[in-house]
Amino acid sequence: MGCSFSGLNGLYDAINGGGDVWINENRFKIIRQLGEGGFAFVFLVKEVLSDLSNPGISKKFKDPSHISDDGTYAMKKLLIQNSEQLEMVREEIRVSSLFSHPNLLPLLDHAIISVKVSQDQSWKHQAYLLFPVHLDGTLLYNAKAMKAKKGFFSTSDVLQIFRQLLMFASSGPGKTEHVSAPFRAPELWDCPSQCDVDERTDIWSLGCTLYAIISTMEFPAFDMQSLNLVFRYGVSPFEYALGESGGSLQLAIVNAQMKWPTGPSPPYPEALHQFVKWMLQPQATVRPRIDDILIHDDKLISKFSH
């Protein structure tokens, strides 16, 4: 599936909701914003059909399970500032079109359009990516709701959730070179000319992700500043360490400077903490590979499922 350029401009008031956006020949009404990050926004949208006999966007779907009963979808809008970002978006579209995996939202349709905010500005691009929508909340949202009820995911639940991430990570090539700074491996901050970036770079990000899942539940209830941080972003181990002591995020990552939240009774065993530390080795060459992580995760699931 190639990148299609649509001549139909998305309305700028869509940023604040209430506008209409065309993705190729299909029209969608913005219902509300679901999230944002960097130069991207995610909206809940509903398809607008002028003729009820028209199947609309659904005629493009190979899998009928992707058809929304009420016409609602999730739309990711990316603001593209330069040619490098444009190539990254094209690559995201290309890769998303290749994958079919239960832990990955399928890309249903997309368009890249040229926009010009004012006469004195150069032409830029925006991309619109359409996905199925799941309104039952993110993992961190559900963790927050559980925490508010003084509950938490069991150790087995955490390991099972993590295993789903591992299965997706093992299904494709590694080398995640574009990742949010708090989850970025040390070798991506200052990569030597002879540095080999392989799947063990992804292992670092997975370790940060497992830490975020665990620490969401382990933050003491009285530490409201830290609690708000983890619920909003899913804090990495290095963000938490800096939140207490300050300093440079890069130095904290390169030196593997991490801390665990301290509480009266952390719900997770030390074996889970050691699992995270194993993945967060500063030297990529001594980090485990994905097969090692899968085997160890299965062993821990077996140990803590009884």
C-alpha positions as CSV (number, residue, x, y, z in Angstrom):
1,M,0.0,0.0,0.0
2,G,1.6,3.3,-1.1
3,C,1.1,6.7,0.4
4,S,-1.8,8.5,-1.3
5,F,-1.9,12.3,-1.5
6,S,-5.4,13.6,-1.1
7,G,-6.4,17.0,-2.4
8,L,-9.1,17.3,0.2
9,N,-7.8,19.4,3.1
10,G,-8.6,18.5,6.7
11,L,-10.1,21.5,8.5
12,Y,-7.8,23.2,10.9
13,D,-10.5,23.6,13.5
14,A,-10.4,19.8,13.8
15,I,-7.6,20.2,16.3
16,N,-10.2,21.5,18.8
17,G,-12.9,19.1,17.7
18,G,-16.0,19.8,15.7
19,G,-14.5,19.8,12.2
20,D,-14.7,17.4,9.3
21,V,-11.7,15.6,7.8
22,W,-11.6,13.8,4.4
23,I,-9.4,10.7,4.1
24,N,-9.3,10.2,0.4
25,E,-13.0,10.0,-0.7
26,N,-14.4,9.3,2.8
27,R,-15.6,12.1,5.2
28,F,-15.3,11.9,9.0
29,K,-16.6,14.2,11.7
30,I,-14.3,14.9,14.7
31,I,-16.1,13.8,17.9
32,R,-13.3,14.5,20.4
33,Q,-9.6,14.3,21.0
34,L,-8.4,11.0,22.6
35,G,-4.7,11.9,23.1
36,E,-1.7,13.7,21.8
37,G,2.1,13.4,21.8
38,G,4.9,15.3,20.0
39,F,3.5,16.3,16.6
40,A,0.6,13.8,16.6
41,F,-3.0,13.9,17.7
42,V,-5.5,11.1,18.0
43,F,-9.2,11.8,17.6
44,L,-12.4,9.8,17.9
45,V,-14.1,10.3,14.5
46,K,-17.4,9.1,13.0
47,E,-17.9,8.5,9.3
48,V,-20.3,10.9,7.6
49,L,-22.4,9.1,4.9
50,S,-24.6,11.2,2.6
51,D,-26.2,8.1,1.2
52,L,-27.1,5.3,3.7
53,S,-26.8,2.8,0.8
54,N,-23.2,3.8,0.3
55,P,-20.9,1.3,2.2
56,G,-18.3,4.1,2.7
57,I,-14.9,3.3,4.1
58,S,-16.0,-0.3,4.9
59,K,-15.7,-1.3,1.2
60,K,-11.9,-1.0,1.5
61,F,-11.7,-3.5,4.4
62,K,-10.5,-7.0,3.7
63,D,-11.4,-8.1,7.2
64,P,-15.1,-7.5,8.1
65,S,-14.3,-7.5,11.8
66,H,-12.7,-4.1,11.2
67,I,-16.0,-2.5,10.3
68,S,-17.4,-0.3,13.0
69,D,-21.1,-0.9,13.9
70,D,-21.6,2.8,14.7
71,G,-19.2,4.3,12.2
72,T,-16.6,5.4,14.8
73,Y,-12.9,5.0,14.3
74,A,-9.6,6.4,15.7
75,M,-7.8,8.9,13.5
76,K,-4.2,9.8,14.0
77,K,-3.2,13.2,12.7
78,L,0.5,13.9,12.2
79,L,1.9,17.4,11.6
80,I,4.9,17.0,9.3
81,Q,7.4,19.8,9.4
82,N,10.2,18.7,7.0
83,S,11.2,16.1,4.5
84,E,12.8,13.8,7.1
85,Q,9.6,13.6,9.1
86,L,7.7,13.0,5.8
87,E,9.9,10.0,5.1
88,M,9.4,8.7,8.7
89,V,5.6,8.9,8.3
90,R,5.8,7.2,4.9
91,E,7.8,4.4,6.6
92,E,5.3,4.2,9.5
93,I,2.5,3.7,6.9
94,R,4.5,1.1,5.0
95,V,5.4,-0.9,8.1
96,S,1.8,-0.6,9.5
97,S,0.5,-1.9,6.2
98,L,2.7,-5.0,6.4
99,F,1.7,-6.2,9.9
100,S,-1.2,-8.3,10.9
101,H,-1.0,-9.0,14.6
102,P,-3.5,-9.2,17.4
103,N,-1.5,-6.8,19.5
104,L,-1.3,-4.2,16.7
105,L,-4.1,-2.0,15.5
106,P,-4.5,-2.5,11.7
107,L,-4.1,0.6,9.5
108,L,-7.5,0.9,7.7
109,D,-6.8,3.9,5.5
110,H,-4.5,6.8,5.2
111,A,-3.8,10.1,3.3
112,I,-1.0,12.6,3.2
113,I,-2.0,16.1,2.2
114,S,-0.3,19.3,1.4
115,V,-1.3,22.3,3.6
116,K,-0.4,26.0,3.7
117,V,-1.5,27.9,6.8
118,S,-0.8,31.4,5.3
119,Q,0.4,32.9,2.1
120,D,3.9,33.7,3.5
121,Q,4.5,30.2,4.7
122,S,5.8,27.3,2.6
123,W,3.8,24.2,1.9
124,K,3.9,21.5,4.6
125,H,2.2,18.1,5.0
126,Q,-0.2,16.5,7.3
127,A,-1.0,12.8,7.5
128,Y,-4.2,11.1,8.5
129,L,-4.1,7.5,9.6
130,L,-7.3,5.6,10.3
131,F,-7.5,2.7,12.8
132,P,-10.2,0.8,14.7
133,V,-11.1,2.4,18.0
134,H,-11.2,0.8,21.4
135,L,-12.9,2.9,24.0
136,D,-12.4,0.7,27.0
137,G,-9.2,2.6,28.0
138,T,-5.5,2.1,27.8
139,L,-3.4,-0.2,30.0
140,L,-2.3,2.7,32.1
141,Y,-5.9,4.0,32.3
142,N,-7.1,0.7,33.6
143,A,-4.2,0.5,36.0
144,K,-5.2,3.9,37.4
145,A,-8.8,2.9,37.9
146,M,-7.7,-0.3,39.6
147,K,-5.3,1.7,41.9
148,A,-8.1,4.1,42.8
149,K,-10.0,1.0,44.1
150,K,-6.9,-0.1,46.0
151,G,-6.4,-3.0,43.7
152,F,-3.6,-4.0,41.4
153,F,-2.7,-6.4,38.6
154,S,-1.4,-9.7,40.0
155,T,2.1,-10.7,39.2
156,S,0.8,-13.3,36.8
157,D,-1.3,-10.7,35.1
158,V,1.6,-8.3,34.6
159,L,3.7,-11.1,33.1
160,Q,0.9,-12.2,30.8
161,I,0.5,-8.6,29.6
162,F,4.2,-8.3,29.1
163,R,4.3,-11.6,27.2
164,Q,1.8,-10.1,24.6
165,L,4.3,-7.3,24.0
166,L,7.1,-9.8,23.7
167,M,5.2,-11.8,21.1
168,F,4.7,-8.7,19.0
169,A,8.4,-7.7,19.4
170,S,9.6,-11.1,18.4
171,S,7.5,-11.1,15.2
172,G,9.4,-8.4,13.3
173,P,12.9,-7.0,12.9
174,G,14.5,-5.0,15.7
175,K,16.4,-1.8,15.6
176,T,13.9,0.7,17.0
177,E,15.9,3.9,16.4
178,H,13.0,6.3,16.8
179,V,11.6,6.1,20.3
180,S,10.5,8.5,23.0
181,A,13.5,9.8,24.9
182,P,12.7,8.3,28.4
183,F,12.6,4.8,26.7
184,R,15.6,5.3,24.5
185,A,18.6,2.9,25.0
186,P,22.0,4.4,25.9
187,E,23.5,3.5,22.5
188,L,20.9,5.7,20.8
189,W,22.0,8.8,22.7
190,D,25.6,8.8,21.6
191,C,26.1,6.0,19.0
192,P,29.8,5.3,18.2
193,S,30.6,5.0,14.5
194,Q,31.1,1.2,14.8
195,C,28.0,0.7,17.1
196,D,25.8,-2.2,16.1
197,V,22.1,-1.5,16.8
198,D,20.1,-4.7,17.0
199,E,17.2,-6.3,18.8
200,R,18.9,-5.7,22.2
201,T,18.1,-2.0,21.7
202,D,14.5,-3.0,21.7
203,I,15.0,-5.0,24.8
204,W,15.9,-1.8,26.7
205,S,12.6,-0.2,25.7
206,L,10.8,-3.3,26.7
207,G,12.5,-3.2,30.1
208,C,11.3,0.4,30.5
209,T,7.8,-0.6,29.5
210,L,7.7,-3.4,32.1
211,Y,8.9,-0.9,34.7
212,A,6.1,1.5,33.8
213,I,3.5,-1.2,34.2
214,I,4.9,-2.3,37.6
215,S,5.6,1.2,39.0
216,T,2.1,2.4,38.0
217,M,0.8,0.0,40.7
218,E,3.7,0.5,43.2
219,F,3.6,4.3,43.5
220,P,2.6,5.0,47.1
221,A,-0.8,6.7,47.2
222,F,0.5,9.7,49.2
223,D,3.0,10.6,46.5
224,M,0.6,12.5,44.4
225,Q,3.1,14.3,42.2
226,S,4.7,11.1,41.2
227,L,1.4,9.4,40.9
228,N,0.1,12.0,38.5
229,L,3.3,11.7,36.4
230,V,3.0,7.9,36.0
231,F,-0.7,7.9,35.3
232,R,-0.3,10.5,32.6
233,Y,2.8,9.2,30.8
234,G,3.6,5.7,32.1
235,V,6.9,6.8,33.7
236,S,10.2,5.2,32.8
237,P,12.7,4.3,35.5
238,F,14.8,7.3,34.6
239,E,12.0,9.8,34.7
240,Y,11.2,8.6,38.2
241,A,14.8,8.9,39.3
242,L,15.1,12.4,37.9
243,G,11.7,13.4,39.5
244,E,13.3,12.8,42.9
245,S,16.9,14.1,42.3
246,G,16.8,16.2,39.1
247,G,19.6,16.2,36.6
248,S,20.1,15.0,33.0
249,L,17.8,12.4,31.5
250,Q,20.6,11.3,29.1
251,L,23.1,10.8,32.0
252,A,20.5,8.9,34.0
253,I,20.0,6.5,31.1
254,V,23.6,6.1,30.1
255,N,24.5,5.3,33.7
256,A,21.4,3.2,34.3
257,Q,20.5,5.4,37.2
258,M,17.1,4.0,38.2
259,K,15.0,3.8,41.4
260,W,11.9,1.9,42.4
261,P,9.0,3.7,44.1
262,T,9.1,3.1,47.8
263,G,5.9,2.2,49.6
264,P,4.7,0.5,52.7
265,S,4.0,-2.8,50.9
266,P,5.1,-3.1,47.2
267,P,2.8,-5.7,45.6
268,Y,5.4,-7.3,43.3
269,P,8.2,-9.8,44.2
270,E,11.9,-9.0,43.8
271,A,12.1,-11.5,40.9
272,L,10.0,-9.1,38.8
273,H,12.3,-6.2,39.7
274,Q,15.4,-8.3,38.8
275,F,13.7,-9.1,35.5
276,V,13.6,-5.4,34.7
277,K,17.2,-4.8,35.7
278,W,18.3,-7.7,33.5
279,M,16.9,-5.9,30.4
280,L,18.3,-2.5,31.5
281,Q,22.0,-3.3,31.2
282,P,23.8,-0.2,29.9
283,Q,26.0,-2.3,27.6
284,A,23.9,-3.7,24.8
285,T,26.3,-6.6,24.3
286,V,25.4,-8.1,27.7
287,R,21.6,-7.5,27.4
288,P,19.5,-10.6,26.8
289,R,17.9,-11.3,23.4
290,I,14.2,-11.6,22.8
291,D,14.2,-15.4,23.0
292,D,15.9,-15.2,26.4
293,I,13.2,-12.8,27.6
294,L,10.4,-15.0,26.3
295,I,11.8,-18.1,28.1
296,H,12.3,-16.2,31.4
297,D,8.9,-14.6,31.2
298,D,7.3,-18.1,30.8
299,K,9.3,-19.4,33.8
300,L,8.0,-16.5,35.9
301,I,4.5,-17.0,34.7
302,S,4.7,-20.7,35.7
303,K,6.2,-19.8,39.1
304,F,3.6,-17.1,40.0
305,S,0.5,-18.5,38.5
306,H,-0.2,-20.8,41.5
